[in-house]
Amino acid sequence: MHDSIKTLGQLRASGWRSRPVKRELAENTTEALRSGEDLFPGILGYEHTVVPEIVNAILARHDMLFMGEKGQAKSRLMRSLVRFLDEHLPYLDIPGCPVHEDPYQPITHRGRAFLAEHADDAPIAWWPREQRYAERLAPGTKFADIIGEIDPAKILGMDSAGNGVSLGSEDALHFGLIPRMHRGLFAMNELPDLDDLVQVGLFNILEERDVQIRGYPISFEIDVMVLFSANPQTYNRSGKVIPQLKDRIGATIQTHYPRSREAAIEITEQEAFRDGLDLGDPADPTTYPVVVPPFMKQIVEEISIHARKSRYVDQDSGVSARFSIANYKQMVASARQRAIRLGESPAVPRISDLAHFHATGAGKLELDMMGTHQMGERQVLDAILADAVRCVFSEHVDEHGLGEIADIFSKGVKIEVGDTLPSEHYESIVKAVPPVWERAFEVNASESPAVRASCIEFVLAGLWSTERVSRADRFGTTEYDLG
């Protein structure tokens, strides 16, 4: 339709009907539900919790607040609502008009005058749905940015007789993001950090669906769905969000971290690949393929899981899913670097490939500085890694017989491993402690030297995490002994 219809008369003849944006969303969502579509492709772990709440809010035609800690896909969910808009939306093609006017019901005096002048000959243009969404991050946002302001340059155009643009005129205004998103979606991220004055402006939009600027009697019947995101700790703090604004938000959608480790692994891999991670082609050594053992994927996720309940981490700030994604990508990169240097194929990540996760973990979690501990960030990360390894190790390795391995180490045996050592060397490395080799075979029966090397390091790290042996980092290698 959008390719053939160029005038208002043609639009009327086509039978197109105007509808408010919330009705448009509700009707398109209804059709998607009826046809059994995946409503939010790429959003995992929310099928039975968050998604039904969003659908209810759309059908109820509510503005929405997405409440959750960082890294819980709040922004992605808000952006995903665009798919429930019409693919193209007609508007009056008015030169210089900042608003995409409804062809049947323009809201500005310029739009109404244009329609009166041109009638059915009024030109029509089409607005793609991808452009009908805008968002803003609250810190630093001013009233003029999202609502509007009087434009001094337009006022200066008045002549000595007083003819021209006056303060009480629409033509004196610079339109902010929300008026420009008339008939679309607007999202405000981190609502509690928004200035009180701007919150009052948003309250007026939610309450009256109009825009008023500088107290002048200029208003517009804005048709917009307003979305917000917030962290629960800051949102519920007194004085951060004015009560009147809270009261006008129709629905609060509570997000959460993955409820299971399996779901978390699926999300991490999906997002890592979305970010451009490539594990290569196992049949083509020139791509330096990487094969990640299941226990290494589990450890990466357990690092985040344990960080989210660690007493050393400020839980009010949360631990983003980006923590897992960054650690996973770093682990794969370390294994690939070894493969490139040593000519190994495939590369298989080891525990020593997580030795660099301090670089990816820094800044993605905040320490609880109110506690009594004196640990720095690196020490906290090491403690979390030990907890993660211990958890996964207990699932894969039977504790029976581990004491025998510790007894061998008590005789002064030392084993040195590292992310730069060739996989073929690991069999000779553990000759002094044969049970380690046997336990590695129990973890994974593969005869691949790279897989076996990974399993050996897993067993050694498990012994360390359960405090049976000690571990020390030495110039890029890790030494295990009784300490």
N, C-alpha and C positions, 0 to 999 in steps of 0.2 A: 504493500500500500504506500509506503513512504517514498518509493521511487516514482510513483505516477501522480500523486496528489500534490499540486502546487498552489492551489488557491482555496480560500475558505468555502467557496461554492462547491468545489469538487469534494471537499471534506464532508460537507453536509450531505451531499448526494451519496457518499459512500456508506452512510449510516453510522459513522464513528460517533461514539458518545463520550462526553466528558465525565470523569469520575474523580473524586478526591483520592489523594495518593494512598491513604490508609485503606480505602475500599479497593483500590487497584491491587494492593498487596494481598488483602484478604481473599479476593476472588481468584487471583493467580495462585495463591497458596492452596486454596481449595481444589483447584484443578490439578495441581501437582500431587496433592494427597490422593485424589480420586484415581490418578493414573499410576500410583505406586512408585513415583520417582524417589531417588535418593535426594532428600531435601537439602542436605548440606554435604556435598561431596568433599572428601578430604578431612572432614571433622570427625575424629575418632574418639570413642569412649563416652560420648554424650547421648547415644541413641535412646536411652531409657530415662535420662535425667534432664539434661538441659534442653535438648531439641523439643520434647513435648511442651515445655514451658514457653519456648519461643513461639511455637505454633499457636498455642492458646492466646498469647499476647497479640499476635498478628490478627487472629480471628476476632479478638475483642477490640481491635483497633486502638491499642495502647501505645503510648510512648514507652520506651524501655530503658532500664538501667541494668547494665551487665556488671555484676558484683563478683569480684574474685581477686585472687592474688596474681602477681605477675606471671606471665607465661602460661595462662590458661585459655588462650585463644579468644579473648574478649574482642579485640579489634577485628580479628578474622571473622568472627561471627557477625559483627555489625556490617562488615563489608559484604558478607555473603548474602545479606538481605536484598542486595541489588538484583539478584537473579529472579526475584519475584515481581520485579517491575516489568512493564511492557517493553518489548525490545526497542521500540522507537515511540516517541511521544510528539504529537504535533504542537506547534506553538506559532503565534503571530510573528512573522519575520519583520520586526520593527527596527530600523537602523538606529544604533546607539542605545537601545533599551537594555538595561541590565537584567531584566526579569524575563523568563521564558513564559510569556503570557498564555493563559488558556484561550484558545481561539473563540470560545463562546462567552467566557466570563473574565475579561481582563481586570486586574486589580489596581492598576495605576491610571492616572488621568491621561497619560500619554497613550497607553494601550486603548483606553475607551475612545479617545479622540481618533486614533488610527483606525479603529474598527468602524466608527461612525463615518469616516471619510471614504473608506475603501469598500465597505460592506462585503459582498461575496467575492469581490476581486482582491481582497486582502491576501497578500502572499503568505504561504505557509512553509515553514521549515520543520525539520524533525530532529528531536533531541535523543541521542543514543542513551540507553539506560546506564551505561558505565559512567556517563558524565553527570548523572543525577544523584551522585553521592559525594559528599564532602565531609571532611573531618578536621578537627583541630585539637591540639594538645593544650590543656588548660594553662599551665604556667606561662605567664607573660602575655596572655590573651587579653586584649582590651575590648571595651564596648564597641568601638568603631570597627574592630576586626570582624566581628560576627553579626552585629546588628546594624550599625551604620553611624554616620556622623554628618554634620553640616559641612559642606565643602566650601571653604573660604574663597576659592578661586571662582566659584559660580556666583557667589554673592557680589564679588567685585565687578561683575559684569553689569550691575545695575547702573543706569545713567542718572544724570543730575535731576531729572524730573521724577525719579523714583520708579521708572519703568524697568522691567527686567525681573530677575529672580529675587524673591523675598525669603526671609528666614522661615516663614510658615508655608513654604511651597515645596512640593515634592522635588522640583527641579534643583533645589538647593542642597539635596542630599547626595552623599556618597553611600551606596548600598553595601552592607556587610555580607558575610557569607550566607546567613540564613535567608534574607530576602532573595538573594541570588539563587538559592536552592528551593525557591517556591515550586511546588509540585515534585519535590524530591526528598532525599534523606539527608539529615545533618547529624553528625556524631561529635560529641565532646568527650575527649579522653581525659581521665583523671579529674573528674568533676570537683572533688574537694579542694583542689588547688586553684580554683577559679575565683577571681575577684568578686566581692559581694555585689558590687554594682552590676556586673555582668550577670550574676545569678538572678538579680531582680529582673533584668531584661529577659532572661530565659523564662522566668516565672510568668511574666506577662504574655509571652508567646504561648506557653502551655495553657494558660488560663483563658486568654482571650483570642488566641490565634492571630494577633496583630502585632505590629511593630510601631512603637512610639519613640521619637528621638528628641532629646533635649527639652522635653516637656511641651513641645509644640503639637498642636492638634493635627498631626499627620499620622494616619494609620493605614495599614494594608491588611487585608484578610489573607494572611499567609497560610498556604496549604503545605505543611511539611510534617514529616515524622521526625521527632527528635530522639536521638539515642545518646546514652551516656555510659561511661565506664568508670569504675571506682574500685579502690582497695577497701575491704570491709573495715580495717582498722582506722583508716583516715575518714571514711564516710560516716562512721558511727561516732566519731569524736565530736563532742559538743562544739558548736560554733563554726564548723568547717563548711557545712551546707545549710543554707537557711531553711527553716522548717516548712515555709510555704512552698518552696521548690520541691522538697522531698514529697510533700503531700500531693503534688500534681503529677508526679511520675506514675504512670499507670501500672507498670509491672516491673518487678525486680527479678532478674534472672541470675540465679546463683550458680557460678561455674565452680569447677573443682579440678584437682589434679587426677591423673588416671587412678582408677580404683583397683587395678591389678597390674602386676609387673609385666604380664604379657601384653596388655594394652599399651603400657608405657613404651615397651620395646618397639611395637608396631608404629607408634607415633614418632619415636626418635628416628627410626629408619626412614619413614616417609618424609619427615622434614629434612633429614640430612640429604636425601636424594633430591628433594625439592631445591635445596641450596646448592646443588651441583655436584654432590659427592658421587663418584663413579668407582665401583669396585672392580672394574675391568672385566675382561673376558677370559675365563679359565682356559679356554682353548688357544688363546693368543698371548704368549709370554711378553710380547712387546707392549702390552697394555698394563703390565705389572699387576696382575689380578690379586685381589685380597679376599681371603676366606676367613670369616669371623666365627670362631667357635661359639656355641650357645652360651657357655659359661662366661665368656667375655662380654657378651651382650647383657647378660644378667648382672654382672658386676657393675657395668656402666650405669644401669638403671638403679641398682641398689645404692650406689653412691648418692644419687639424688634422693632416693627414698629415705636413707639414713640422715641426710642433711636436713630433710624436712622435719625431723623429730629430734635433731641433735640439740642438747642444751647449750652448746657453744654457739649456735646460730640464732640470729634474731628472727624468730618465726613470724613476726608481724610483717616483715618484708617479703616473706615467701622465698622459695627456691624455684626459679623458672625452669620450664621444660627445655629452654635454651641451654641450661647447664648440661643436661644429658646430651643434647645434640652436639654441642661444642666438644665435649669429652669424647664422644663417639668418633667424630670426624678427626680429632687429634690422634686418637688411638690408631685409626686406619692409616693416617698420614705417616705415623712413626713406623708402622709395619712396612708400608710401601717404600719408605726411605731406605730401610734395611735391605729390601729386595733389590732396589736399584743399585745400592752399593756392592752387594754381595752376589748379585745375579741369581737370586733365589726365585722360584716360582712354584706354587703361589706363595704370597706373603701371608702369614698367619699371626695375628696380634697376640702378644704375650702380656703378662702382668707388667713387665718392665716397660712396655709401650705406654703404660699409664703413668710412668714416672714424670711425664711432662704435663700432667693434667693440672698442675698448679697454675700454669700459664693460661689455660682456658677457664679454670675455676675462679681465678682472681676477678673480683668485681661482680660476680654473679650470685654471691651470697654475702650477707652482712653479718659480722660477728655480734654476739650478744655482749656488749661491753658492760652491762649491768651485773653480770655474774662475777663470781669470785676467782675465776680461772685467770691465769696469766698467759694463756696460749696465743700465739700469733696465728695469722691466717694459714700459713703453711703447715703448722702443727695441727690445726683444726682439720685441714683437708686430709692430712695423713691419718688422723684418728678416724675420720669418716671412711676413708679407703679401707682401713683395717676392719671396721665393722661390716662393710659391704662384702669384703672377701670372706670373712668368717661366716656370714649368712649363706652365701652361695656354696662355699666349701662344705658346710654341714649337710647340704642337700645332695652333693655329688659323691662325697667320700665318707665311708663308714669309719667311725672313730676307732673301731677295734684294730689294734696293731699300730696305732700312731705312736704309742709310748715306746715301741721298739725302735722307731726311727729316731726319736728324741734321744734314746740311750746311745745310739751310734754317734750322734752329734756331740754327746757329752764326752766322747773320747778325743775331742779336739779336731774333729772333722770340720772343714770349711768348704762351702760351695759358692762359687762366684758366677753370677749370671748377668745378662744385660741385653739391651735392645740392639746392640751392634754385633753380637756374637752369632756366628753361623749356626744354623739349626743342627747340622751334622755333628757339631761338637758336644751336644747335650748328652748323648749317650755316655761319652767318656767323662763328662763333668760329674755325673752322678754314680760313677762306678764305686765310689767309696761308700755310697748309701744305696744299695740295691733296692730296698723297699720303695724308694721314691720312684724308681723306674717302673716297678710293678703297679704302684698306685696310679701313675700316669696312664698306664695301659688300661686300668679300670675306668678312668674318666673317659677315655676315647681309645678304642682299639685300633685306630688308624696306624698304618705303618709309615705314614708320611713323616719325615724328620721334622718338618715345620710344625705339624700338628702336635707331634710328640714333645717338641721343645716347649710349646705353649702349655701343654698339660703338666710338664715337669715344673715350670714356673708357678703354675696354679697350685700344685701340691705344696711347693716350698712356701708360697705366700700364705696358704692355708695353715701350715704349721706355725708360721710367724703370727698370724692373726689370732690363733688359739693359744698363743704364748708358750709354745713348745720349743721354739727356737727364736733366736734374735736375728735382727736384720740391720744392716748398715749400708748406706749409699756411699760409694767410693769412686769418684771421678767417672761417672757415667755407667758404672756397674753396681750391682747389688750383691753384698756378701751375706750369706746365711751361716750362722754358727750358733753355738749354745750361749754365747755372750758372756 
